[in-house]
Amino acid sequence: MSYTPYRVPVLSKIRSRNLISLYKKGIRSDQRDFMTPRNISVQLGVIDKADGSAWVRLGNTQVLVGIKLEVGTPYRDTPNEGVLQVNSELAPVASPTFEPGPPDENAIELSRVIDRSLRDPKAVDLGSLIIRPGERAWVLWIDVYVLDYDGNYFDASMLGVLAALMNTKVPDYEETESGEIIIDRTKGSPLKLNRRVVLVTSAKIGDIILIDPNLDEELLADSRMVLAFDEQGTVVGMQKTGLGGYTRDELMKIIDMSRKVSQVYFKLLDQALQNAGSQQR
């Protein structure tokens, strides 16, 4: 089941004025500067039954990602590739504004941004997931669960997705004479990735640009920009929301700030992968 926000919280005028007053002094309510993300924790392999999984905490925003591989049929227009499916759920426990129901535009947007950030730059080697061209292939299910929401579930979710992909093993299988696929999940090989991609979110409040906005900052923002970067610092995707606009100089500033933060995210993922490897030994 997916979940949908039934109402949008609103900041009081006093709270809004106080925040804007802080921004004019160059500080934020949590004492960060404008381009510093909140504290981040990443753990890999947190779900035993999944083929890959990860948990991410970005400030007070928490996301759980599980990956499962199932045998299915490749798309007709890509007979030599596996199938990628991304689903997102905004759990009622994450926020007073989330209730059970069909996916709303927020959950759908999150899924689509993650999907595009993986599909467009060909981050996952879908060709390695083919079993029988045009007939059988692995379907890569990516399920994203936002468990605690205090702003910026985009960055947290994509960090969780990439960490889970790095943790994923494609199960071994045997094909019988009758064509039946017998899966052995006790054995497997690492999922092949062509590129690693992260998302970096910024918010614009007046003429101020903030990296990794918390919930109050998202509510106060005129617009929000989500940029996807690969490890080389190339922008491979973009999503803009809100009515506020950007000048060319502002866009270049956002790209520069976000690119630097993307490298911080990649280093954190490498450390999480190293820690997971140390625990397995």
Helices and strands as residue ranges (DSSP letters): E 3-5, H 13-24, E 40-44, E 52-58, E 61-72, E 83-90, G 92-94, E 98-100, H 105-119, G 126-129, E 130-132, E 136-148, H 153-167, E 169-175, E 181-190, E 197-205, E 208-211, H 215-220, E 223-230, E 235-242, H 248-280
